[in-house]
Each structure stands twice: as C-alpha cells, then as structure tokens.
Amino acid sequence: MFVALDENREKQFAFHDDKVRLKSLSATKKLYCPNCQKQIFFRGGPKRIHHFYHAAHVECSFVGEPETQEHLGGKLAIYNRLKEQYPNAYVALEERITKTNQIADVYADFGNGQRFAFEVQCAEQTAEKWLERRKLYAIAGITDIWLFGANYYKEIDSEDIEESEIFLRLKYLQQTVKECSVYFIDVKNNLVKHIGKFFGISYRTETRASIKMQQIPINEMKIFKIPSPCKYILGNKLSYEKLQEYFIARSKEAAELWHERKKQNAIRMQRIQQRQEQQKRFHLYKKYLNNFSIEKVLQRMSHRKVLFKRLIKEYGLTDSNFPGIFNIQMQDYKFIHTPYPLWQLLVFHKAIKHNYSKKQLIFSKYLFQDIKAQLRYDFIDSKEVATLIHSYLVLLEKCGFWTKKRFIASIRIHSQSKTIYYQSLIKKN
C-alpha cells in the first residue's frame, strides 16, 4: 500500500515524503494502516517501489492479494497520470468506498456525479469474485475501469492473422471482452494495451481471438466519454480518432438500417391497408350478393325477360340461391349493356349445352358468335365484348366449373356459392 497514518492521524505517502523520516516512523512503530488501524511498516530501495506493508498473518480487508511490484507500479502510474491530467479533480490512492466497504486502487471524482475507480488486477481472481466487486461499484454509482496485469495477457503465435493483428488467449471472455473495452497494463513499458469491439475482434474459439490492439502510453492517457453502453474509455488522441471513425461508420449503418426498417414498415402498413380495403370491399360485395333480387333484374330488362325467366326456371334459381358467379361486375363490364345476371348465366348455359352436344373444347369467339344476337352492345366494341366473354370463361374455369379440356356437367348451385372466389370477382380499381 502507498498510504499510511502517523501518530497524529495524518496521511503519509510512501512515494512523496522524506524516506529517512518514513523509515524512522516505521522503526519506532508509529505508522498505522488507514483501514484496520493496525501497525504497518515501510520498505523500499533502488530496485523496489517504496510502499507500506502489514506484518505477516495480520488480518485486514486491504490484505486481499499480494502487493507485487507490478501492482504497486500500475497503481502509481495511473495515479500520477490522473493527477497530472486532471489537476482540479479529487484523485486518491487506495480510497475506501464507504457505501460498499471497498478499497479502490485509484479513485477519481470529477464532480457532477462522475466518479471512477481504477483497479489494477494482477493476481488471479475468480469470475464470481470479480463480478461481485463490479456489482458493488455499480451500487455505489461508480464507474469501474479494470487494467489487467501480465498474468492475463497471453499472446499466441499464429500465421493465420493479418499483419496488424495479434492472437490472444483471453480470460474472463464473457465478463470483459464482450463489453466495449478491455485494458492490459504493461508497467515495464509504461503502456496500456486497449482491445475491444471498436477496433475489431475475430473470435476463433470461446477463449481465443484475433485482435487489433491499440497501445496507449500512460503519459498520453485520457478518459473519453463515448455514446456506448460502457460510457467511458481510456485512450489517447490516436485511439480516439479511430473510435470516431468507428462511430461514424456505425451511425451510417444505423441510418441505413433505420431507412430500410422504415421502408419495410411502410410496405407492411400498405399491405395492412390493402387487406382492410379488401375486407371492406368483400363485405360490401357480400352485402350486394345477399341482397340479390330477380325481380329487380327483370325490371332492368325489356325483350330479354322471357329468356332470363326460362334460364332461372331451368336451373331452379331463386333470390336465395342465385350464385354470385352469375352476378359479377367484371373489369370492362360496360362493353356489354345487358344486365350481368342474364349475359353471365347465358354464357354458362351455352357452354354447358355446347359441351353436351358437340363434346369438344369451347372457343370464346365461337361462343360469342352463338350468343351475340341476345346481347346488347355497341358494334364497334365487338372485339372487347368477345374478350370480356373469354375472361368470364377463364373465371368459371378458375372457380372449378370445368377443366381446360371438358366442362363439369353440374352447375354447383347452393347458397354459399354466392361468395365463391370473391377476391377474383371484385372489380379492379
């Protein structure tokens, strides 16, 4: 640890104060742990970072893991950089979080609720313990940033990678790499190695991945706020520029995705409106069919009344069982002035009779020649009338009244046939 209390309860820092004085306080047993209040000692030298330590077997919440030189150096490097970069912020080493009774390696409070805990994790730790510590920081409203030591950085030789990539064996894959960023601290070279989805990760197995890594000198490191679930990252100018490129690309992708989704929603809404309109037209047409009246049809006829009466009598048709297939307002219906029920029933009747007598295929132009004297139409529209009759024959075929080669010898009249194939019978707009 780097912080101790003297006999006057004043903080003493292992790396700032007079080393001779600290050695004297340690020798006279006047240094105390700020966490457990028990006696601690000072040590250091040319090859060892100056620090305080507990005597062996002393129970203290701070003594959770060995204070290696890597751990001490990492804490000190992060602390010094934050103090230098953010002189107006409150930055402290080994700060106790009262709400959760944790001790942050380095703590920084920028005001306005922006609080950070930097943890230099060098010793092995279970995923359960690590997740619990993260959960406690979240409860305290503190953003925790973890920098993993050399024990967690495992580079593997591989030929199957690009020139700018490295191949890593990762620990805590589910807990860290699938977040925005993971940091490895290299105390010897004064670097923080940053990996994450921003720069590119290609998973080979659950614990191995090809990675494009950013190396950040600690003396260039800053905290950046980003529009991402992790909210804050560590970086320098170069890594931040790459992040900006990533977010611009993602914004373009999101805009394209939103445009495509909006387009699909418009198509879906159009289909819904079409179905609603179709249903509306169906109900109107069903009402039209169910309100059929032979008497009303006869009122619209003059010299063809006898023919119509004969046909409905022959097939036993009434208001209640008159098939909708003989009362269709087809496209281009205006070319035939004869009421629909008559000319459509007549076409059906002639087709059936033709099949019975000649036992051959029906041709619409011959059928037209056979019945044209009984229809009212303009002479100049003869071609259109023949085409309309052909369309009606095709519709009868689709409705199952006959096959392409032979007609079916039954009329299939029943009350439900009024709405048969209603979708194909409704006049197109």
N, C-alpha and C positions, 0 to 999 in steps of 0.2 A: 504494500500500500504506500501511497505518497503523502498521506495526511495524518498528522498526529496532534495530540493536545499536550500542552505543557502543564506544569503545576498550577498555572493561573487560568487554565481552560482556554488558552489562546492557541490558534491553529499554527502548526509548524509544518512547512513543506520540505520534503526531502531533497528537492532539486533547486530550491530558491535560497534557503537560509545558509548561514555560516556552518560549514560541515564540521569544523572543530567544535563549535558550540553544540551541535546536534549529537556529536559523539560523547561530549561531556554530559549532556542531559541523559543520554542512553546509559552511560556508565553509572550515573547516580540514581538511576531508576526513576526519572522524572518525566518520562514520555508515556502517554496513555492512548489507548485505542478510542477513537471518537464513537465507536459503535457499541462495544461491550464495556468500555471504561477500564479494561484491564491493562496491565503494563505491557508495553511493546518496546522493541529495540530498533536501533538504526544500524544500517550497514551499507557498504558500497566500496568502490575502488576504481582504479583506472580501467578495468575491463568489465565492471559490473555497475548497472544503473543503481544510484543511491535510492534506498527505499526503507520503509519500516516493516517490521515483521513481528508476529507473535512467537512466544516460546512454544516449543513442541507440545502437542496434546492440549493446547488451550482451546476451549470451546468458544466460538464466536461466529456470528452469522456472516461476517466478512470472509472467514476462512472456509470458503466453499470449494475452491480449486487452487492448485499451486500457482504462486505468483512467479511465473517464468520470466526470463529476460525479454522474451518476445511479447508477453502480455504487458509487462511494465513499459516497454518501449512503444508498443502500439498505443496504449492509453496516453502516454506523454506526448507522442507525436500528434494525435488527434486534438488533445487539449491545447497544445501550443498553437496549432493552426487555427482553431476556433477563436482563441484569444486574440490572435493577430488579425484575422479576417473580420471578426465581429466585435470590435472593442466596446460597443455600447450594450452588448448582450451580457447576461449573467452566465458565466461558464465556470463549472466547478468539477473537480475530480472527486470521484467516489462519493457522490451525493446520495444521501438517504432519501427515498421517496416515502414520506410519512404515511400516505394513504394505503400503500401496499407493502410497506416494510421491505422494500428492495433497495439495493445499492447500485446505482448506475456507475459504470466505469467513468464515463464523461457525461455531464449533464449540461444542457444549454437551454436558457429561457430567453426568448426574443420579445416577450410581451405579447399582448393581444391573443393569448392562448396558444402561441406557438412554442411548444416545449419538446425537446428532443433528448433521448437517452441513447448514447453510443456505447455499444457493447463490443469489446474485443474478445472473441471466443476462440481460445487456443486449445483448451483441454477438451477431451471427448465428453459429450453430453448426450443423453438420450433424447429422442424426439419428443417424448411426453413432457420431460422437464423443460425443454426449450419452448414448447408450445404454451406451457403453463406460465412461464416468465413473460412471454409475449402477451398473453391474455391479461396479466396483471398490469402491464404497461397500458394496454388499451383501456382498462378500467380506470386508471389514473389520468386518462386523457393525454398520454404522452406518446409521441411518435418514436418508435424504437428502430434504430438502424444498427445492423449487425455486421461486423467485419471479422471474417473467419481467418484463422491463422494458417500456417504452412501445413499443419496436420490435416487440413481439409482440402488442400489444393493438390490434386493428383493428376499430373499431365501424363498422357499415354502416347507412345509413338504410334503413328498411323500414316500410311501412304495415301489412304483414301480420303484426303481432305484438300481443300483449296489452300493456296499459298498464304492467305490472310487468316486462316483458321487455326485453332488448336483443338486437340481431342482431350476431353476431360472425363475423369471418373468422378461423379458428383455424389455427395452425401446430402441428406435432407432434401431430396429432389422434390417430393410433394409439398414440403413446407416452404421452400425458398425459391428454387429456380422457376417454378410456375407462377411466382409473383413477378413484379416488374423487374426487380434487380437483385443481384447477389454481389457482395463485395468480399474480396480476399485482400488482406493487408500483408504487404511484404515489408517488414520493418528494416531489414538489412539494406534494401534498395530505396527505402522511403517512398514506396508506391502503394496505391490502392488499385487493384485489378477489378474492373467492373464488367460483369456479364449480365445479360438479360434479354428479354424478347425484343427490346428496342433495336439491338444490334444484330440479332439473328442467332437462333439456336435450332439445330437439327438433331433430333433425338435418334440415336441408334438403338439403344435399349433403354430400360427404365432408369438406369443409373449412368449411362454413357451418352455423350453428345458432342457433336462438332459445334464449336462456338467461335464467334467473332468477338474478341475481347478488347476492351478499352483500358489502357494503362494510364492512370492519373497520378502525377507527382503529388504527394501530400501537401507540399507548399503551394500548389495551384488549386487545391480542392475547395469547392464551394457547395452550398446547399441550394438546389434549384427546386422551385415549385413547378409541377407539371400537371396537365389535365389527364390524370390517370388514377386508377384506384389506389396506387401506392402514394400519390400526392407529392412526395418529396424524394429527390435522389441526390446522390453525391456525384460531382463531376467537375470538369474544367471547361474552358472555352471550346475546345475542340469536340469533346464528347457532347456538350450541349448543342452545338451546331448539328451534329449527327442526329440528336434527338429531335431537333426542329424539323429536319428532313423527314424523319420517321412520322412525326405527327402531321406534317403536310400531306404526305402520301396517304396516311390513314384517313385524313379529312376528305381527300379526293375519293377514296374508296367508299367512305361513308356516304358522301354526296351521291355517288353513282348508285349505291345500294338503295338509298332513300328514293332516288328518282325511279329506279326500277320497281321498288315496292309501291310507290305512289301510282305508277303506271298499272301494276297488277291490281291494285285496289280499285282503280278507275274501271278496268276491264271487268272485275268482279261485280262492281256496282252496276255497270251497264248490263251484265248478264242477269243480275237480280231484277233490274227494272224491266228487262225484256221478258223474264219469266212472269213478273207481276202483270205486265201488259198482256202477255199471252193468256194468263189465267183470267184476266178481266174480259178479254175478247171471247175466251171459251165460255165463260158464264153468260155473256150476252148472247152468244150464238146458241148455247144450250136453251136459253130462255126463248130465243127466236124459234128453235125447232119444236120446243114443247108447246108453243102457242100456235102451232100449225092448224090451219082451218081449210078444209076442202072447199067450203062454201065461199071463203074469201078468194081462193084461187079461181073458182068458177066465175066470180064477179069480174075478174080481170080478163076473161076470155069472151070471144064473140062466136065465130063459127066453129071453134075447136072444142066447144064444150062437150059435144057428143063423143068425140074421140077420147077425151080425158075421162069422162064417166065410164066409158067402155073399158078402159085400161084399169081404172081403180076397182071396177067390179070384177074384172078377170082375175086380179091378184088379191082380191079381198081386202083392199086398203081402206082404212078409216082415219079419222083425226088422231086417234090414239096410237095407231101402229104404222103410220106413214113414215117410211125410212128417211132419215136425214140425208142419205146418199142421193135422193131424188129432189133435194131442195137446197142445192149448193149455189152460192153466189161466187162463181169462179172468176179468176182473173180474165179480163177482156170479155166479161159476160155481156156487155152492152151490144156486141155484134149480133146477138140473137134477141129479137124483140119478144118472142114467145115466152110466157112465164116459165121459170125454171122447172117447176114440178112436171109440166107437160113435156117439154123437149127432153129432159133427162130421163124420165120414165119411158118416153118413146124410144130413145137411143138404146136403153137397156132391153126394151121389148123387142126391137128389131134385131138386136144382136142375138138374143136367145132364139128367136124364130129362125134367123139365118143359120145358126148352128144346128138346129134341129133338122132343117130341110136339106141344107147343102153339105153338111158335115165337112166344112173346110174353114180355113182361117178367115178372120174378119179383117177387112181393109177399110180404114176410115173413109177413104174417098168414095168407095162403093156404097158404104152405109149412108154417107151424105147424099149421094145421088138418089138413094132409096127414100129418104125422108124429107128432102129439101122442099118438096111441094107442100108439106104440112107445117113448115116453119115460116115465121115472119122475119125477114132480114133485108138489108139493102143489097141489091145485086152487086154493087161494086165491092162489097165486103165478103164475097163468096169464099175467097181463099181463107180469110180469117175465121169464117164460120166453120169451114172444114177442119182447120187447125184446132179450134175450140172443141169440136166433137171428138177429134183424136185425143186431146188432152183428157177429156172426160172418160174415154175408153181406157186410157192408161190408169186413171184414178180408180176405176172399177176393178182393174186388174190388181192394183196395189191393195185394195180393200178385200181381195180374196174372192171376188165373184167368179173368176175363171183364171185358168193358167194361160200362158202365152200361146199354147197350141190349141186348146179346147176350152170352151166355156163350161162353167159349172152349171148344171141344169136345175139349180134351185135358187130362189130369189133371196133366201135368208132373211125373211121379214120377221121382226119381233120388236118389241117396244124399246129394247136397249140399243138397237141398231141406229137410232136417231143420232147418236153421238159417235158412231164408229169413225175412227181416224179423223177426229175433229181437227187436229192440228194441221193436217194436209188439206182440209176442206175450207178453212177460213181464207177469205180473200186477202191476198198480199197487198200491203200498202205501197 
